[in-house]
Amino acid sequence: MTVALMWEARAVDGRGEELLTWAKGQALDPAPERRETFRAPQDRVLVITWWDAPYDADLPELPEPDGELVTRAVHRWRFEAA
């Protein structure tokens, strides 16, 4: 089964590039089968990782960034391939 984990955060105004760099620098162990990083207006960063695992598997996720870098808690979602 393929499971996708989504991690989305919004940086403090003007710190989107810093958040993007931070997210790209976070290693996951073990590494996912695939990982993509996106950015959007309002200094938002989205990371999606794909895993060959059961839906409820214990998988590594990106942590919360420093509270001074983001405007709110990270949003996280888990999906399975349909």
Backbone torsions as a table, in degrees:
resi	resn	phi	psi	omega
1	MET	NA	144.4	176.0
2	THR	-102.3	129.1	177.6
3	VAL	-117.9	135.2	176.2
4	ALA	-114.5	130.4	174.8
5	LEU	-107.1	131.3	178.1
6	MET	-114.2	136.5	-178.8
7	TRP	-130.4	123.9	-177.2
8	GLU	-135.1	133.5	179.7
9	ALA	-137.8	156.7	176.8
10	ARG	-120.9	122.2	-178.4
11	ALA	-76.6	158.0	169.4
12	VAL	-58.9	143.7	-177.7
13	ASP	-46.6	129.5	177.6
14	GLY	84.9	-1.3	-177.4
15	ARG	-114.2	19.5	-179.1
16	GLY	-61.1	-41.0	180.0
17	GLU	-65.3	-37.2	177.3
18	GLU	-65.1	-42.2	177.6
19	LEU	-64.6	-41.4	178.7
20	LEU	-60.3	-46.8	178.2
21	THR	-61.8	-42.9	178.6
22	TRP	-59.7	-48.5	-177.6
23	ALA	-62.6	-42.4	179.5
24	LYS	-64.4	-27.8	-178.3
25	GLY	-84.8	-3.9	-179.2
26	GLN	-84.0	114.9	179.3
27	ALA	-85.0	146.5	174.9
28	LEU	-116.1	135.6	-179.2
29	ASP	-131.0	111.8	6.0
30	PRO	-75.9	166.4	179.3
31	ALA	-77.1	146.1	177.3
32	PRO	-71.8	166.3	175.6
33	GLU	-64.3	-33.6	-177.6
34	ARG	-151.4	147.7	178.4
35	ARG	-147.3	131.9	177.2
36	GLU	-132.1	144.7	-179.5
37	THR	-123.6	134.8	-178.0
38	PHE	-129.1	158.3	171.1
39	ARG	-131.5	158.8	-176.8
40	ALA	-145.8	169.0	175.9
41	PRO	-54.4	163.5	-178.8
42	GLN	66.3	30.0	174.9
43	ASP	56.0	41.7	178.2
44	ARG	-95.6	145.5	177.0
45	VAL	-130.1	135.8	179.9
46	LEU	-126.6	131.5	174.8
47	VAL	-122.9	128.9	176.0
48	ILE	-118.9	130.3	175.7
49	THR	-120.8	144.4	179.4
50	TRP	-115.0	137.8	-176.5
51	TRP	-133.9	145.3	170.5
52	ASP	-93.7	91.8	-172.8
53	ALA	-161.3	161.1	172.9
54	PRO	-65.1	156.2	-177.5
55	TYR	-54.5	-40.2	-175.0
56	ASP	-96.1	17.8	-179.9
57	ALA	-63.1	149.5	175.5
58	ASP	-82.3	103.0	-175.3
59	LEU	-116.5	147.8	177.5
60	PRO	-69.8	142.5	178.9
61	GLU	-129.9	157.0	175.1
62	LEU	-63.7	143.0	-180.0
63	PRO	-78.7	179.2	172.3
64	GLU	-76.1	133.7	174.4
65	PRO	-71.5	168.1	175.4
66	ASP	-52.2	135.0	-177.3
67	GLY	-58.1	-22.0	179.1
68	GLU	-83.4	-8.1	-180.0
69	LEU	-93.9	-26.1	-175.7
70	VAL	-118.4	158.3	-177.7
71	THR	-91.2	-13.6	-177.0
72	ARG	-160.9	173.9	176.5
73	ALA	-64.3	150.8	177.2
74	VAL	-64.0	142.6	173.0
75	HIS	-96.8	136.5	-179.2
76	ARG	-131.9	140.0	175.7
77	TRP	-138.3	153.0	177.4
78	ARG	-127.0	133.8	-179.5
79	PHE	-132.0	153.5	171.6
80	GLU	-116.2	151.2	178.8
81	ALA	-64.3	139.0	-179.8
82	ALA	-103.3	NA	NA
